Amino acid sequence: MTTATLPDTHADRGRGTWIRRNRQMLAPILFLAPGVLFFLLYVIFPIVESFQISFYRWDGLGEPQFIGLENYGELGSDPAFETSLWNNLKWLVLYLLAIPGGLFIALFLNQTVTGIRIYKSLFFFPFVISQVVVGLVFTWFYDPTFGLLNTMLEAIGLGPVNVLGDPRLATYGIILAGLWPQVAYCMILYLTGLNAVDPEQVEAARLDGAKGWRMLWFVIIPQLRPATFIAFGVTIIGALRSFDLISIMTNGGPFGSTRVLSFYMFEKALGEYGFRMGYGAAIAVVLFLIMLVFIAYFLWSMWRDEREARKG
């Protein structure tokens, strides 16, 4: 007695291939779906809402009143907005000092010297403490009565300096406080990058007579390009979104001289100047567009480098 068997048709094989292929596509989609959902809900949706609210006069409670571009027109004649914009520019330029600072500290910590672990811990310490603690520490450091800065100045015969009370110095004092943990962050990036430096290229350059600054500029730094790219991106975004140190150290003073766009947005939307949600949203939109320029540039640079690497 013979048993009939079903023929292995092309349709069955095609169906099995389709199932396996769709399983491979479905798995990453399921893993990415929660993250994409939260990104849309907590990032994209608020950005769209901010653009929409910026066209209204609204106190957050009553009925919004559409006023078009009136909020943006007011920004052009607002001296406090101009001060905030210039302070953001100062933050942006001076904050970039964290990149070479982090690089040179990383080069020092990459050496094999006695007690190097202690040095690494000391330089790493600012990165793990919160910005609030950094602000408090530097507020005490700058204090004109008992601060360490004025104690050192008096020891060399110089008078006390009220850094946070002087409109000409306060912004630079806060930026210096922000550089302390930012340098530590860049240092960590470069320490990681130095571990990936090709020792064969270093040895070949040494045999060719390269040493010191020539070795650093032509051999080491080109291999640290990925770390430098990340350091630039994070530092620029950190400079543009500075808020917590200003809130802790000066609360925007003295006389509003240390405001930046993010802090001024908070003051207008939720602070003591009244609940002007539309005007605060307009400030937020300006800050977002400035950030978007830098983010777009870095994404374009990343895409260009990957394309050149594939061609190579």
Backbone as numpy.savetxt, mean C-alpha at the origin, in Angstrom:
# Nx Ny Nz CAx CAy CAz Cx Cy Cz
-24.26 -70.88 -23.97 -25.12 -69.67 -23.97 -24.24 -68.43 -23.97
-24.49 -67.59 -24.84 -23.67 -66.38 -24.98 -24.38 -65.20 -24.37
-23.57 -64.30 -23.81 -24.12 -63.08 -23.19 -23.86 -61.90 -24.10
-24.93 -61.17 -24.34 -24.80 -60.00 -25.23 -24.13 -58.85 -24.49
-23.23 -58.20 -25.12 -22.53 -57.04 -24.54 -22.85 -55.79 -25.34
-22.97 -54.67 -24.60 -23.27 -53.40 -25.27 -22.02 -52.88 -25.95
-22.15 -52.45 -27.13 -20.97 -51.93 -27.84 -20.50 -50.61 -27.24
-19.19 -50.43 -27.23 -18.58 -49.17 -26.72 -18.67 -48.12 -27.82
-19.70 -47.34 -27.75 -19.95 -46.37 -28.81 -19.14 -45.11 -28.61
-19.01 -44.34 -29.68 -18.33 -43.04 -29.61 -19.09 -42.07 -28.73
-20.41 -42.22 -28.67 -21.21 -41.31 -27.84 -20.90 -41.50 -26.36
-20.74 -42.77 -25.93 -20.41 -43.02 -24.52 -19.04 -42.45 -24.17
-18.08 -42.68 -25.06 -16.74 -42.16 -24.79 -16.75 -40.63 -24.77
-17.51 -40.02 -25.68 -17.60 -38.56 -25.70 -18.25 -38.01 -24.45
-19.30 -38.74 -23.95 -19.97 -38.29 -22.73 -19.03 -38.36 -21.53
-18.24 -39.43 -21.44 -17.29 -39.54 -20.34 -16.23 -38.46 -20.39
-15.74 -38.13 -21.58 -14.76 -37.07 -21.72 -15.34 -35.72 -21.32
-16.61 -35.49 -21.71 -17.28 -34.21 -21.37 -17.42 -34.07 -19.86
-17.76 -35.16 -19.16 -17.92 -35.12 -17.70 -16.59 -34.82 -17.03
-15.52 -35.49 -17.47 -14.20 -35.26 -16.86 -13.73 -33.83 -17.10
-13.95 -33.32 -18.33 -13.52 -31.97 -18.64 -14.28 -30.94 -17.80
-15.58 -31.16 -17.64 -16.37 -30.20 -16.86 -16.08 -30.30 -15.37
-15.68 -31.46 -14.90 -15.25 -31.57 -13.50 -14.01 -30.72 -13.26
-13.08 -30.76 -14.20 -11.86 -29.97 -14.06 -12.16 -28.48 -14.11
-13.17 -28.07 -14.86 -13.54 -26.66 -14.91 -14.35 -26.24 -13.69
-15.17 -27.16 -13.18 -16.08 -26.82 -12.09 -15.33 -26.63 -10.78
-14.28 -27.41 -10.55 -13.57 -27.34 -9.27 -12.99 -25.95 -8.99
-12.21 -25.36 -9.91 -11.70 -24.01 -9.61 -12.80 -22.96 -9.49
-13.91 -23.13 -10.26 -15.00 -22.16 -10.16 -15.62 -22.20 -8.77
-15.81 -23.40 -8.23 -16.40 -23.52 -6.89 -15.47 -22.95 -5.82
-14.16 -23.14 -5.99 -13.21 -22.59 -5.01 -13.15 -21.07 -5.08
-13.26 -20.52 -6.29 -13.17 -19.07 -6.47 -14.46 -18.34 -6.17
-15.58 -19.02 -6.25 -16.88 -18.37 -6.12 -17.05 -17.58 -4.82
-16.71 -18.14 -3.63 -16.88 -17.34 -2.40 -16.05 -16.06 -2.40
-14.78 -16.16 -2.83 -13.93 -14.97 -2.88 -14.45 -13.93 -3.85
-14.89 -14.38 -5.04 -15.43 -13.45 -6.03 -16.70 -12.79 -5.51
-17.55 -13.57 -4.83 -18.79 -13.02 -4.28 -18.51 -11.94 -3.25
-17.59 -12.22 -2.32 -17.25 -11.22 -1.30 -16.58 -10.00 -1.93
-15.75 -10.21 -2.96 -15.10 -9.08 -3.64 -16.14 -8.18 -4.30
-17.12 -8.79 -4.96 -18.17 -7.99 -5.59 -19.01 -7.26 -4.56
-19.29 -7.93 -3.42 -20.18 -7.37 -2.41 -19.52 -6.27 -1.61
-18.23 -6.45 -1.26 -17.57 -5.53 -0.34 -16.58 -4.58 -1.01
-16.30 -4.76 -2.30 -15.36 -3.88 -3.00 -16.04 -3.20 -4.19
-16.50 -3.99 -5.14 -17.06 -3.41 -6.37 -18.35 -2.65 -6.08
-19.26 -3.25 -5.32 -20.53 -2.58 -5.04 -20.33 -1.26 -4.29
-19.48 -1.18 -3.23 -19.25 0.12 -2.58 -18.63 1.16 -3.51
-17.74 0.72 -4.42 -17.15 1.67 -5.36 -18.23 2.28 -6.26
-19.11 1.43 -6.79 -20.20 1.92 -7.64 -21.12 2.84 -6.85
-21.43 2.47 -5.62 -22.29 3.30 -4.78 -21.63 4.66 -4.48
-20.32 4.67 -4.27 -19.63 5.93 -4.00 -19.73 6.87 -5.20
-19.55 6.31 -6.40 -19.72 7.14 -7.60 -21.13 7.71 -7.67
-22.11 6.88 -7.36 -23.49 7.34 -7.44 -23.80 8.40 -6.39
-23.37 8.18 -5.15 -23.67 9.13 -4.06 -22.98 10.47 -4.30
-21.84 10.46 -5.00 -21.11 11.72 -5.21 -21.89 12.72 -6.05
-22.95 12.27 -6.72 -23.78 13.17 -7.52 -24.98 13.71 -6.74
-25.02 13.43 -5.44 -26.18 13.81 -4.63 -25.74 14.67 -3.44
-26.67 15.44 -2.92 -26.53 16.09 -1.63 -27.33 15.25 -0.64
-26.61 14.68 0.35 -27.26 13.71 1.23 -26.57 13.72 2.58
-27.39 13.71 3.65 -26.84 13.70 5.00 -26.80 12.30 5.60
-27.13 11.29 4.81 -27.11 9.92 5.30 -28.42 9.45 5.89
-29.38 10.36 6.11 -30.65 9.99 6.72 -31.84 10.37 5.86
-31.85 11.60 5.36 -32.99 12.09 4.59 -32.98 11.60 3.16
-33.79 12.25 2.35 -33.90 11.90 0.94 -32.76 12.52 0.15
-31.99 11.73 -0.61 -30.90 12.30 -1.41 -31.44 13.25 -2.47
-30.71 14.33 -2.71 -31.08 15.33 -3.71 -30.03 15.35 -4.81
-30.44 15.05 -6.03 -29.49 15.00 -7.14 -29.01 16.41 -7.49
-27.67 16.59 -7.51 -27.09 17.90 -7.83 -26.04 17.80 -8.93
-25.90 16.63 -9.56 -24.96 16.49 -10.66 -23.51 16.61 -10.22
-22.76 17.46 -10.91 -21.33 17.62 -10.65 -21.03 18.75 -9.67
-22.01 19.17 -8.91 -21.82 20.30 -8.02 -20.77 20.00 -6.93
-20.77 18.77 -6.40 -19.77 18.40 -5.39 -18.35 18.49 -5.95
-18.17 18.04 -7.19 -16.84 18.10 -7.80 -16.44 19.54 -8.10
-17.40 20.37 -8.46 -17.09 21.77 -8.67 -16.65 22.46 -7.39
-17.26 22.08 -6.28 -16.88 22.65 -4.99 -15.48 22.24 -4.58
-15.06 21.04 -4.98 -13.70 20.59 -4.65 -12.65 21.52 -5.24
-12.92 22.07 -6.41 -11.95 22.93 -7.07 -11.69 24.23 -6.35
-12.63 24.67 -5.52 -12.45 25.92 -4.78 -12.33 25.71 -3.27
-12.08 24.48 -2.86 -11.98 24.14 -1.44 -10.51 24.15 -1.02
-10.07 25.11 -0.21 -8.65 25.16 0.20 -8.24 23.94 1.04
-9.17 23.39 1.83 -8.85 22.22 2.63 -8.59 21.00 1.73
-9.35 20.89 0.63 -9.12 19.81 -0.32 -7.76 19.97 -0.99
-7.41 21.20 -1.33 -6.10 21.45 -1.95 -4.97 21.08 -1.00
-5.11 21.45 0.28 -4.10 21.09 1.28 -3.98 19.57 1.41
-5.12 18.90 1.43 -5.12 17.43 1.54 -4.44 16.79 0.34
-4.71 17.33 -0.85 -4.11 16.78 -2.07 -2.60 16.95 -2.06
-2.12 18.14 -1.65 -0.68 18.38 -1.59 -0.03 17.50 -0.54
-0.70 17.30 0.59 -0.14 16.42 1.62 -0.05 14.99 1.13
-1.04 14.54 0.35 -0.95 13.20 -0.24 0.25 13.10 -1.18
0.53 14.17 -1.91 1.70 14.17 -2.79 2.99 14.08 -1.98
3.06 14.78 -0.85 4.23 14.67 0.02 4.39 13.25 0.54
3.28 12.66 0.97 3.33 11.28 1.43 3.85 10.37 0.31
3.35 10.58 -0.90 3.70 9.71 -2.01 5.19 9.78 -2.33
5.76 10.99 -2.33 7.17 11.16 -2.68 8.08 10.65 -1.56
7.83 11.08 -0.34 8.71 10.74 0.77 8.56 9.29 1.21
7.39 8.71 1.03 7.18 7.32 1.43 8.02 6.37 0.59
8.36 6.79 -0.63 9.19 5.93 -1.48 10.59 5.74 -0.93
11.00 6.55 0.05 12.30 6.34 0.70 12.36 5.01 1.43
11.19 4.42 1.71 11.18 3.12 2.39 11.79 2.03 1.52
11.74 2.20 0.19 12.24 1.14 -0.70 13.76 1.04 -0.65
14.52 2.13 -0.90 15.98 1.99 -0.74 16.38 1.71 0.70
15.64 2.27 1.67 15.96 1.98 3.07 15.82 0.50 3.38
14.72 -0.10 2.93 14.53 -1.53 3.14 15.56 -2.37 2.42
15.97 -1.92 1.22 16.98 -2.67 0.47 18.31 -2.70 1.20
18.79 -1.56 1.67 20.10 -1.53 2.31 20.10 -2.24 3.66
18.98 -2.18 4.38 18.91 -2.95 5.63 18.90 -4.45 5.32
18.19 -4.85 4.26 18.18 -6.26 3.88 19.56 -6.73 3.46
20.31 -5.89 2.74 21.68 -6.27 2.35 22.56 -6.46 3.59
22.35 -5.60 4.59 23.12 -5.74 5.83 22.73 -7.02 6.57
21.44 -7.29 6.68 20.98 -8.46 7.41 21.24 -9.76 6.67
21.57 -9.67 5.39 21.87 -10.88 4.63 23.30 -11.36 4.83
24.08 -10.61 5.60 25.45 -10.99 5.87 25.51 -12.01 7.01
26.58 -12.74 7.07 26.80 -13.69 8.16 27.75 -13.07 9.18
27.15 -12.36 10.12 27.93 -11.72 11.18 27.37 -12.15 12.52
28.15 -11.93 13.56 27.74 -12.32 14.90 26.51 -11.53 15.36
25.54 -12.24 15.89 24.33 -11.60 16.40 23.34 -11.17 15.35
23.41 -11.75 14.13 22.55 -11.30 13.05 21.08 -11.58 13.33
20.78 -12.64 14.11 19.39 -12.93 14.43 18.79 -11.85 15.33
19.58 -11.32 16.22 19.11 -10.23 17.08 18.81 -9.00 16.24
19.71 -8.69 15.30 19.49 -7.54 14.43 18.23 -7.72 13.60
18.01 -8.93 13.07 16.81 -9.19 12.27 15.55 -8.99 13.09
15.57 -9.45 14.34 14.40 -9.28 15.20 14.12 -7.81 15.47
15.17 -7.02 15.69 14.99 -5.59 15.98 14.42 -4.85 14.77
14.93 -5.18 13.59 14.43 -4.50 12.40 13.05 -5.01 11.99
12.73 -6.26 12.34 11.44 -6.83 11.99 10.33 -6.34 12.93
10.70 -5.90 14.13 9.73 -5.53 15.16 8.72 -4.47 14.71
9.11 -3.40 14.02 8.09 -2.39 13.62 7.00 -2.93 12.73
7.29 -4.00 11.99 6.31 -4.54 11.06 5.15 -5.23 11.77
5.39 -5.79 12.95 4.38 -6.60 13.62 3.52 -5.79 14.58
3.89 -4.55 14.87 3.06 -3.74 15.76 2.07 -2.92 14.93
0.96 -2.56 15.55 -0.10 -1.86 14.82 0.27 -0.40 14.59
-0.42 0.19 13.62 -0.19 1.61 13.31 -0.57 2.51 14.49
-1.56 2.08 15.28 -1.95 2.86 16.45 -0.80 2.95 17.44
-0.12 1.83 17.67 1.02 1.82 18.59 2.15 2.68 18.02
2.38 2.58 16.72 3.41 3.42 16.09 3.10 4.89 16.30
1.84 5.27 16.10 1.44 6.66 16.30 1.66 7.13 17.73
1.31 6.31 18.70 1.50 6.68 20.10 2.98 6.80 20.44
3.79 5.86 19.96 5.23 5.89 20.24 5.85 7.18 19.71
5.53 7.55 18.48 6.12 8.75 17.90 5.51 10.02 18.48
4.28 9.97 18.96 3.73 11.13 19.66 4.51 11.41 20.93
4.85 10.36 21.66 5.69 10.54 22.86 7.10 10.96 22.47
7.60 10.41 21.37 8.95 10.75 20.91 9.06 12.24 20.57
8.01 12.81 19.96 8.03 14.21 19.56 7.59 15.17 20.66
7.14 14.67 21.80 6.58 15.55 22.83 7.59 16.64 23.21
7.16 17.92 23.20 8.12 19.00 23.46 8.58 19.12 24.90
7.92 18.42 25.84 8.31 18.53 27.25 9.18 17.38 27.71
8.80 16.14 27.38 9.57 15.01 27.88 9.99 14.04 26.76
9.74 14.39 25.51 10.05 13.48 24.41 11.54 13.26 24.21
11.88 12.10 23.69 13.28 11.74 23.48 13.95 12.65 22.46
13.20 13.10 21.45 13.78 13.97 20.43 14.31 15.25 21.05
13.48 15.91 21.85 13.91 17.17 22.46 14.95 16.96 23.55
14.93 15.80 24.18 15.99 15.49 25.14 17.34 15.42 24.44
17.38 14.81 23.26 18.63 14.73 22.50 19.04 16.11 21.97
18.06 16.90 21.55 18.39 18.25 21.06 18.94 19.13 22.18
18.37 19.03 23.37 18.88 19.82 24.50 20.28 19.39 24.90
20.60 18.12 24.69 21.93 17.63 25.05 23.02 18.24 24.17
22.65 18.67 22.96 23.64 19.29 22.07 23.42 20.80 21.99
22.62 21.34 22.91 22.47 22.79 23.02 21.43 23.40 22.12
20.52 22.61 21.56 19.46 23.15 20.71 18.15 23.22 21.50
17.33 24.20 21.14 16.09 24.39 21.85 15.05 23.34 21.51
13.97 23.24 22.29 12.91 22.26 22.01 12.17 22.59 20.72
11.73 21.55 20.03 10.99 21.68 18.78 9.66 20.95 18.94
8.58 21.66 18.75 7.25 21.06 18.82 6.86 20.59 17.42
7.27 19.39 17.07 7.10 18.89 15.70 5.62 18.82 15.33
4.82 18.18 16.17 3.41 17.98 15.84 2.57 19.23 16.05
3.12 20.25 16.70 2.40 21.49 16.89 2.75 22.57 15.89
3.69 22.29 15.00 4.12 23.25 14.00 3.53 22.85 12.64
2.68 23.69 12.05 2.08 23.32 10.75 3.10 23.04 9.65
4.30 23.60 9.77 5.32 23.36 8.74 6.02 22.02 8.90
5.99 21.45 10.12 6.75 20.23 10.40 5.87 19.01 10.65
4.60 19.23 10.98 3.77 18.13 11.46 3.62 17.02 10.42
3.37 17.39 9.17 3.18 16.37 8.13 4.44 15.52 7.96
5.60 16.16 7.98 6.86 15.41 7.81 7.12 14.52 9.02
6.72 14.97 10.22 6.87 14.13 11.40 6.01 12.88 11.31
4.79 13.02 10.80 3.91 11.84 10.66 4.44 10.90 9.58
4.94 11.47 8.48 5.50 10.62 7.42 6.69 9.82 7.95
7.53 10.46 8.77 8.67 9.75 9.36 8.19 8.60 10.22
7.11 8.81 10.97 6.55 7.73 11.78 6.05 6.59 10.90
5.42 6.93 9.77 4.95 5.89 8.86 6.06 5.14 8.16
7.19 5.80 7.95 8.31 5.14 7.29 8.90 4.03 8.15
8.79 4.14 9.47 9.40 3.15 10.36 8.89 1.73 10.05
7.56 1.46 10.10 7.11 0.11 9.74 7.18 -0.19 8.25
7.09 0.85 7.39 7.12 0.59 5.95 8.50 0.13 5.51
9.55 0.68 6.09 10.91 0.23 5.80 11.07 -1.23 6.20
10.48 -1.60 7.35 10.56 -2.99 7.79 9.86 -3.92 6.81
8.74 -3.48 6.25 8.02 -4.31 5.28 8.85 -4.49 4.01
9.42 -3.41 3.50 10.27 -3.51 2.30 11.49 -4.38 2.58
12.03 -4.28 3.80 13.18 -5.11 4.17 12.83 -6.59 4.07
11.63 -6.97 4.53 11.22 -8.37 4.47 11.10 -8.83 3.01
10.54 -7.97 2.16 10.43 -8.32 0.74 11.80 -8.56 0.12
12.75 -7.69 0.42 14.08 -7.81 -0.17 14.86 -8.98 0.43
14.66 -9.27 1.71 15.31 -10.45 2.29 14.84 -11.72 1.59
13.54 -11.78 1.29 13.01 -12.92 0.54 13.60 -12.97 -0.87
13.72 -11.80 -1.50 14.29 -11.75 -2.84 15.76 -12.13 -2.87
16.51 -11.74 -1.84 17.94 -12.06 -1.80 18.18 -13.56 -1.69
17.23 -14.27 -1.08 17.37 -15.73 -1.00 17.23 -16.40 -2.36
16.62 -15.69 -3.32 16.43 -16.25 -4.66 17.49 -15.78 -5.65
18.46 -14.97 -5.21 19.52 -14.51 -6.11 20.39 -15.69 -6.54
20.68 -15.76 -7.82 21.47 -16.87 -8.38 22.93 -16.72 -7.95
23.45 -17.64 -7.13 24.86 -17.52 -6.70 25.85 -17.69 -7.84
25.46 -18.39 -8.90 26.37 -18.58 -10.03 26.61 -17.25 -10.75
25.56 -16.43 -10.90 25.74 -15.11 -11.52 26.63 -14.22 -10.65
26.45 -14.30 -9.35 27.28 -13.51 -8.44 28.74 -13.93 -8.55
28.97 -15.23 -8.59 30.34 -15.73 -8.67 30.98 -15.37 -10.02
30.19 -15.47 -11.09 30.72 -15.11 -12.40 31.07 -13.62 -12.46
30.23 -12.77 -11.88 30.51 -11.33 -11.85 31.74 -11.04 -11.00
31.92 -11.79 -9.92 33.10 -11.58 -9.08 34.38 -11.97 -9.82
34.30 -13.03 -10.62 35.47 -13.43 -11.41 35.81 -12.38 -12.47
34.78 -11.66 -12.95 35.00 -10.61 -13.94 35.46 -9.30 -13.32
35.59 -9.28 -12.00 36.10 -8.10 -11.33 35.03 -7.18 -10.76
33.76 -7.58 -10.82 32.70 -6.74 -10.27 32.65 -6.88 -8.76
32.52 -5.77 -8.08 32.39 -5.78 -6.62 31.77 -4.45 -6.17
31.33 -4.43 -4.93 30.79 -3.20 -4.37 29.53 -2.74 -5.10
29.52 -1.44 -5.46 28.36 -0.85 -6.10 28.11 -1.45 -7.48
29.15 -1.81 -8.21 28.96 -2.43 -9.52 28.26 -3.77 -9.40
28.65 -4.56 -8.42 28.00 -5.85 -8.18 26.53 -5.63 -7.81
26.27 -4.65 -6.95 24.91 -4.38 -6.51 24.04 -3.91 -7.66
24.54 -2.97 -8.46 23.73 -2.33 -9.49 23.49 -3.22 -10.70
24.51 -3.97 -11.12 24.40 -4.73 -12.35 24.04 -6.20 -12.15
24.18 -6.73 -10.93 23.95 -8.16 -10.71 22.82 -8.40 -9.71
22.90 -7.74 -8.56 21.94 -8.03 -7.49 20.58 -7.39 -7.76
20.57 -6.08 -8.01 19.30 -5.36 -8.16 18.46 -5.88 -9.33
19.04 -6.22 -10.51 18.19 -6.79 -11.56 17.47 -8.07 -11.15
18.09 -8.86 -10.29 17.44 -10.09 -9.83 16.40 -9.82 -8.74
16.42 -8.62 -8.17 15.44 -8.24 -7.15 14.26 -7.49 -7.76
14.12 -7.53 -9.06 13.05 -6.76 -9.71 11.65 -7.15 -9.23
11.32 -8.45 -9.06 9.98 -8.78 -8.55 9.71 -8.20 -7.17
10.71 -8.24 -6.27 10.53 -7.67 -4.94 10.37 -6.16 -5.01
11.13 -5.51 -5.89 11.00 -4.06 -6.05 9.63 -3.68 -6.60
9.13 -4.49 -7.52 7.81 -4.23 -8.10 6.73 -4.25 -7.01
6.76 -5.27 -6.15 5.77 -5.37 -5.08 5.96 -4.24 -4.08
7.22 -3.91 -3.76 7.49 -2.84 -2.79 6.95 -1.51 -3.29
7.14 -1.21 -4.57 6.61 0.03 -5.13 5.09 0.06 -5.04
4.44 -1.01 -5.44 2.99 -1.03 -5.42 2.41 -0.85 -4.04
2.92 -1.62 -3.07 2.40 -1.55 -1.71 2.71 -0.20 -1.07
3.89 0.34 -1.32 4.27 1.62 -0.72 3.43 2.76 -1.27
3.20 2.78 -2.56 2.39 3.86 -3.15 0.95 3.81 -2.65
0.38 2.61 -2.62 -1.00 2.49 -2.13 -1.07 2.85 -0.65
-0.06 2.44 0.14 -0.03 2.80 1.55 0.07 4.30 1.77
0.83 4.98 0.91 0.96 6.43 1.04 -0.34 7.14 0.71
-1.06 6.66 -0.29 -2.29 7.32 -0.70 -3.45 7.07 0.27
-3.43 5.94 0.97 -4.54 5.63 1.87 -4.19 5.88 3.33
-3.19 6.70 3.59 -2.78 7.00 4.96 -3.92 7.66 5.72
-4.20 7.16 6.90 -5.30 7.70 7.71 -5.02 7.54 9.21
-4.67 6.33 9.63 -4.63 6.01 11.05 -3.58 6.82 11.81
-2.39 6.99 11.24 -1.36 7.76 11.94 -1.78 9.22 12.12
-2.43 9.78 11.11 -2.89 11.16 11.20 -3.96 11.29 12.27
-4.86 10.33 12.31 -5.92 10.36 13.31 -5.37 10.25 14.72
-4.35 9.43 14.92 -3.80 9.22 16.26 -2.90 10.38 16.68
-2.07 10.88 15.77 -1.02 11.82 16.15 -1.47 13.28 16.17
-2.30 13.69 15.22 -2.69 15.11 15.15 -4.18 15.33 14.94
-4.92 14.29 14.56 -6.34 14.43 14.22 -6.55 15.50 13.14
-5.62 15.57 12.21 -5.72 16.52 11.11 -5.10 17.87 11.38
-4.78 18.18 12.62 -4.21 19.48 12.98 -2.70 19.49 12.81
-2.05 20.58 13.21 -2.67 21.82 13.68 -3.27 22.65 12.54
-4.46 23.17 12.77 -5.18 24.02 11.82 -5.42 23.32 10.49
-5.61 22.00 10.55 -5.90 21.25 9.33 -4.72 21.05 8.42
-3.51 21.29 8.91 -2.33 21.26 8.04 -1.87 19.84 7.70
-2.32 18.82 8.43 -1.86 17.44 8.18 -2.94 16.58 7.54
-4.04 17.20 7.10 -5.08 16.41 6.43 -4.55 15.78 5.15
-5.06 14.58 4.88 -4.89 13.95 3.57 -6.29 13.63 3.05
-6.39 13.15 1.83 -7.70 12.97 1.22 -8.58 12.00 2.00
-8.01 10.89 2.46 -8.82 9.92 3.19 -9.33 10.50 4.50
-8.49 11.27 5.20 -8.91 11.86 6.47 -9.94 12.97 6.23
-9.76 13.76 5.18 -10.70 14.83 4.88 -12.05 14.25 4.46
-12.01 13.13 3.74 -13.25 12.45 3.38 -14.02 12.02 4.63
-13.29 11.47 5.61 -13.93 11.06 6.87 -14.52 12.27 7.59
-13.78 13.37 7.63 -14.28 14.56 8.30 -15.58 15.07 7.67
-15.63 15.10 6.35 -16.79 15.64 5.66 -17.99 14.70 5.73
-17.74 13.39 5.65 -18.84 12.44 5.61 -19.34 12.05 7.00
-18.43 11.90 7.96 -18.82 11.36 9.26 -18.32 12.17 10.44
-17.54 13.21 10.20 -16.91 13.93 11.30 -17.72 15.11 11.78
-17.03 16.00 12.45 -17.67 17.13 13.11 -18.16 18.20 12.14
-17.78 18.15 10.88 -18.17 19.18 9.93 -19.54 18.93 9.32
-20.23 17.89 9.77 -21.56 17.62 9.23 -21.55 16.40 8.34
-22.70 15.76 8.24 -22.81 14.52 7.50 -23.06 14.83 6.02
-22.01 15.22 5.32 -22.10 15.52 3.89 -21.62 14.29 3.12
-22.50 13.32 3.01 -22.14 12.05 2.39 -21.76 12.23 0.93
-22.48 13.06 0.21 -22.18 13.27 -1.21 -20.83 13.91 -1.43
-20.50 14.90 -0.62 -19.20 15.58 -0.76 -18.07 14.64 -0.36
-18.29 13.88 0.72 -17.28 12.89 1.11 -17.07 11.83 0.05
-18.17 11.41 -0.60 -18.05 10.42 -1.68 -17.28 10.99 -2.86
-17.45 12.29 -3.15 -16.69 12.92 -4.24 -15.20 12.90 -3.94
-14.83 13.17 -2.69 -13.41 13.10 -2.30 -12.91 11.67 -2.45
-13.73 10.70 -2.05 -13.34 9.29 -2.17 -13.14 8.90 -3.63
-13.98 9.41 -4.51 -13.85 9.10 -5.94 -12.54 9.66 -6.49
-12.19 10.88 -6.11 -10.92 11.47 -6.56 -9.76 10.61 -6.09
-9.78 10.21 -4.81 -8.71 9.36 -4.28 -8.66 8.02 -5.00
-9.83 7.45 -5.28 -9.87 6.17 -6.00 -9.29 6.29 -7.40
-9.59 7.38 -8.10 -9.07 7.55 -9.46 -7.55 7.72 -9.45
-7.03 8.42 -8.43 -5.57 8.55 -8.32 -4.94 7.19 -8.11
-5.53 6.40 -7.20 -5.02 5.05 -6.97 -5.13 4.19 -8.22
-6.24 4.36 -8.95 -6.47 3.54 -10.13 -5.39 3.76 -11.19
-4.89 4.98 -11.30 -3.81 5.26 -12.26 -2.58 4.42 -11.93
-2.18 4.41 -10.65 -1.00 3.64 -10.26 -1.24 2.14 -10.36
-2.43 1.68 -9.95 -2.72 0.25 -10.03 -2.73 -0.21 -11.48
-3.33 0.59 -12.37 -3.35 0.23 -13.79 -1.94 0.16 -14.35
-1.09 1.09 -13.93 0.30 1.09 -14.42 1.02 -0.17 -13.97
0.85 -0.55 -12.70 1.55 -1.73 -12.20 1.01 -3.00 -12.84
-0.29 -3.08 -13.07 -0.84 -4.25 -13.75 -0.34 -4.33 -15.19
-0.26 -3.17 -15.85 0.27 -3.17 -17.22 1.73 -3.58 -17.24
2.51 -3.12 -16.27 3.92 -3.50 -16.19 4.07 -5.00 -15.96
3.21 -5.55 -15.08 3.26 -6.99 -14.82 2.92 -7.78 -16.08
1.89 -7.36 -16.80 1.52 -8.04 -18.04 2.62 -7.94 -19.08
3.27 -6.78 -19.18 4.34 -6.59 -20.16 5.52 -7.48 -19.83
5.89 -7.58 -18.54 7.02 -8.41 -18.15 6.74 -9.89 -18.43
5.51 -10.33 -18.15 5.17 -11.73 -18.43 5.20 -12.02 -19.92
4.74 -11.06 -20.73 4.77 -11.26 -22.18 6.20 -11.34 -22.69
7.08 -10.48 -22.18 8.48 -10.54 -22.60 9.15 -11.81 -22.14
8.76 -12.29 -20.93 9.35 -13.55 -20.44 8.93 -14.73 -21.31
7.68 -14.72 -21.78 7.22 -15.81 -22.65 7.92 -15.78 -23.99
8.15 -14.56 -24.52 8.86 -14.46 -25.79 10.31 -14.93 -25.65
10.89 -14.61 -24.47 12.28 -15.01 -24.25 12.42 -16.50 -24.08
